[in-house]
Amino acid sequence: MESEAPYPVRSLSRQEAQVVAWLEAERHATVTPDDVAEALDWERPTIRKVLARLAEKGWLVRVAQGRYETVLAETGGFALPNPWAALSLWQQPYYVGFQSAAYEHGLTPDRPGDVQACVAYGARRPRAWSEFPIALVWQRGFSRAGAGERDLHGFPVWIASPEKLLVDGAARPSRMGGLPGLLRVLDRAREQADWRRVVELAADVPRGRPALKRLAHLVVLIGAEVAAPLDKAAAARPAEHPILLAEKRLHGGGGELDRRYGVIRNIDANSLREEIRR
């Protein structure tokens, strides 16, 4: 008994071969009906049928309605379907953030299984993304300030700057692999970061002030000097109720109080310091 073929049969009709030859010659990573119409001057119904057949046969991967990724595209470490192609064609405002952005900036060795795409509450995942390794991170007060478009693995993708991912990560450490993950990123980024920009960005984040306090305390914890803009912002208007450094659910609410920044260190400092050696 013959086993079922693991991949679609990649045969080509004359019209399909024309499209594939054009894609290979031009090295297009993505393609739309408009692209084909401009290159081959075909009728739209014909183009849609040809692209759909090429997707069924495995020559293309559909990433959105009327938008496809070619199998020639670089995947950036991910097997197809390629999240970078999907994000580059998405019309929804987003940016790659948290641990995913830190990995792309070379600030952590830990890459999440799914690309973390930050979006506003109410943003919906496209139906075509059912198999794409993309995790939506909904954010209150969503803003792309501090993010920018950059070429990632052959595709134009919006990604958080190191300053923005520091603020976001300190506001929501669980999205950075917890405090250990945040500390690894902070240790690698602190000397190059524009701390004035970090403080500016924190003003627009719902948990921005606690984020600055957490960052300042972590810098002290690793024995480094706190940059003047961060120190001033983190020490201003001391909280009436100090914040917890780590999540209470996991580490409880007791620990040494950092009076300058209003932070309770409710996690073992030595275990955290070990993480920066990874």
C-alpha positions in Angstrom: 0.0 0.0 0.0 1.4 3.4 -1.0 1.8 6.0 1.6 0.2 9.4 1.2 2.5 12.0 -0.2 3.6 14.4 2.5 3.4 17.5 0.2 1.1 18.6 -2.6 2.1 17.6 -6.1 4.0 20.5 -7.5 3.0 20.2 -11.1 2.6 23.3 -13.3 0.2 24.3 -16.0 1.5 26.7 -18.7 0.1 29.8 -16.9 1.2 28.6 -13.5 4.7 28.0 -14.9 4.8 31.6 -16.2 4.0 33.0 -12.7 6.6 30.7 -11.0 9.3 31.6 -13.6 8.6 35.3 -13.1 8.7 34.9 -9.3 12.0 33.1 -9.5 13.5 35.6 -11.9 12.5 38.6 -9.8 13.1 36.9 -6.4 9.7 38.1 -5.1 9.2 37.1 -1.5 5.5 37.9 -1.6 3.0 38.4 -4.4 -0.5 39.9 -4.9 -2.9 39.9 -7.9 -1.9 43.5 -8.5 1.8 42.4 -8.9 0.9 39.7 -11.4 -1.4 42.0 -13.4 1.4 44.5 -13.7 3.9 41.9 -14.8 1.8 39.7 -17.0 -1.2 41.8 -18.1 -3.8 39.1 -17.4 -7.5 39.4 -16.5 -8.1 39.4 -12.8 -10.3 36.2 -12.7 -7.5 34.3 -14.4 -4.9 35.7 -11.9 -6.9 34.8 -8.9 -7.5 31.2 -10.2 -3.8 30.7 -11.0 -2.6 32.0 -7.6 -5.2 29.8 -5.8 -4.0 26.8 -7.7 -0.3 27.6 -6.9 -1.2 27.8 -3.2 -3.0 24.4 -3.4 0.0 22.8 -5.0 2.5 24.3 -2.5 4.2 26.9 -4.6 2.7 29.7 -2.6 1.4 30.1 0.9 -1.7 32.3 1.5 -1.0 34.9 4.3 -4.0 37.1 3.8 -6.9 37.6 1.4 -5.3 38.1 -2.0 -1.7 38.0 -0.6 0.7 35.1 -0.8 4.2 34.2 0.2 6.5 32.4 -2.2 8.3 29.2 -1.1 11.6 30.9 -2.0 11.3 33.3 0.9 13.7 33.3 3.8 11.9 32.1 6.9 14.0 33.8 9.7 14.3 30.5 11.6 10.7 29.5 11.2 9.4 26.7 9.1 6.7 27.7 6.6 4.1 29.3 7.0 6.4 32.3 7.5 5.2 34.8 10.2 7.4 37.6 8.8 5.7 37.4 5.4 2.3 37.5 7.0 3.1 40.5 9.2 4.6 42.4 6.3 1.3 42.2 4.5 -1.0 42.9 7.4 -2.9 46.1 7.3 -3.6 46.2 11.0 -1.3 48.5 13.1 1.0 46.3 15.1 4.6 45.9 16.1 6.8 42.9 17.1 7.6 43.3 20.8 8.7 41.9 24.1 10.9 38.8 23.9 10.5 38.4 20.1 11.8 41.9 19.5 14.6 41.4 22.1 15.7 38.2 20.2 15.7 40.1 16.8 17.8 42.9 18.4 20.3 40.3 19.7 19.4 41.1 23.4 18.5 37.6 24.4 19.2 34.0 23.4 15.6 33.0 24.0 13.3 33.1 21.0 9.5 32.5 21.7 7.9 29.8 19.7 5.4 32.4 18.3 6.3 35.9 17.2 4.7 38.3 19.7 2.8 41.0 17.7 1.5 43.8 19.9 -1.9 45.2 18.9 -4.7 47.3 20.2 -7.6 45.7 22.0 -10.2 44.7 19.5 -7.7 43.7 16.8 -8.6 40.4 15.2 -6.4 37.7 13.9 -6.9 37.1 10.1 -8.6 33.8 9.2 -5.7 33.0 6.9 -3.3 32.9 9.9 -4.6 29.7 11.4 -1.2 28.0 10.9 1.1 31.0 11.4 3.3 31.1 14.5 2.1 34.6 15.6 0.7 35.4 19.0 -1.3 38.6 19.4 -0.5 40.7 22.5 -3.4 43.0 23.2 -2.3 46.3 24.9 -4.3 49.1 26.5 -3.2 52.4 25.2 -1.6 50.8 22.2 0.9 53.0 20.4 3.6 52.5 17.8 5.7 55.3 19.3 9.2 53.9 19.8 8.7 51.2 17.1 9.6 51.4 13.4 9.6 49.5 10.2 12.7 47.4 9.6 13.7 44.6 7.2 13.5 41.3 9.1 14.5 38.2 7.2 13.6 39.8 3.8 10.4 41.4 4.8 9.4 45.0 6.0 8.1 44.5 9.6 7.3 46.9 12.4 9.4 46.2 15.5 9.9 47.8 18.9 13.1 49.6 19.5 15.3 48.5 22.4 14.0 51.4 24.4 10.3 50.5 23.8 10.8 46.8 24.6 12.5 47.7 27.9 9.5 49.7 28.9 6.9 47.2 27.7 8.9 44.3 29.2 9.3 46.0 32.6 5.6 46.8 32.6 4.7 43.2 31.8 7.7 40.9 32.7 5.7 37.8 32.0 5.9 38.6 28.3 9.7 38.7 28.6 10.2 35.3 30.1 9.6 36.7 33.6 12.1 38.7 35.6 15.0 36.5 34.6 14.3 37.2 30.9 13.8 40.9 31.5 17.1 41.1 33.4 19.0 39.3 30.6 17.7 41.9 28.1 18.4 44.8 30.5 22.0 43.8 31.1 22.7 43.6 27.4 20.8 46.8 26.5 21.5 49.2 29.4 24.8 50.7 28.1 23.5 51.4 24.6 19.9 52.4 25.5 18.8 56.0 25.2 17.4 56.4 28.8 15.8 59.7 28.0 13.8 58.0 25.3 12.9 55.2 27.7 11.5 57.7 30.2 9.6 59.5 27.4 8.0 56.2 26.2 7.0 55.2 29.7 4.8 58.2 30.0 2.5 56.7 27.4 2.3 53.2 28.9 -0.4 52.4 31.4 2.1 50.8 33.8 5.0 53.0 32.7 5.9 54.5 36.2 6.2 51.0 37.8 8.1 49.9 34.8 10.7 52.6 35.4 11.0 51.7 39.1 11.5 48.1 38.3 14.2 48.9 35.7 16.1 51.1 38.1 16.0 48.6 40.9 17.2 45.8 38.5 20.1 48.0 37.4 21.1 48.4 41.1 20.7 44.7 41.7 23.3 43.8 39.1 25.7 46.4 40.5 25.6 48.9 37.7 25.1 52.6 37.7 21.6 53.9 37.1 21.5 56.4 34.2 20.5 59.9 35.4 17.3 60.2 33.4 16.1 56.8 34.7 17.2 57.5 38.3 15.3 60.8 38.4 12.1 59.5 36.9 12.1 56.3 39.0 12.7 58.1 42.3 10.2 60.9 41.6 6.9 60.9 43.5 7.6 57.8 45.6 4.7 55.4 45.6 2.5 55.4 48.7 2.4 51.7 48.3 5.6 50.2 47.0 5.5 47.9 43.9 6.6 44.3 44.0 9.6 43.4 41.9 8.3 40.0 41.0 4.8 38.5 40.5 3.1 38.0 43.9 1.4 34.9 42.7 4.7 33.2 42.2 7.0 34.8 44.8 4.8 36.2 47.6 4.7 39.8 48.9 7.6 39.9 51.4 11.1 41.1 50.8 13.6 43.9 51.2 12.3 47.4 50.4 14.3 49.7 48.1 13.2 53.0 49.6 14.6 55.2 46.8 12.5 53.6 44.1 9.7 52.1 46.1 10.3 48.5 45.1 10.0 45.4 47.3 12.5 42.8 46.2 10.3 39.7 46.7 12.7 37.4 44.8 16.2 36.0 45.6 18.7 38.5 44.1 21.5 35.9 43.7 19.3 33.7 41.5 18.4 36.7 39.3 22.1 37.7 39.0 22.9 34.1 37.7 20.6 34.7 34.7 22.8 37.5 33.2 25.5 34.9 32.7 23.4 32.9 30.2 
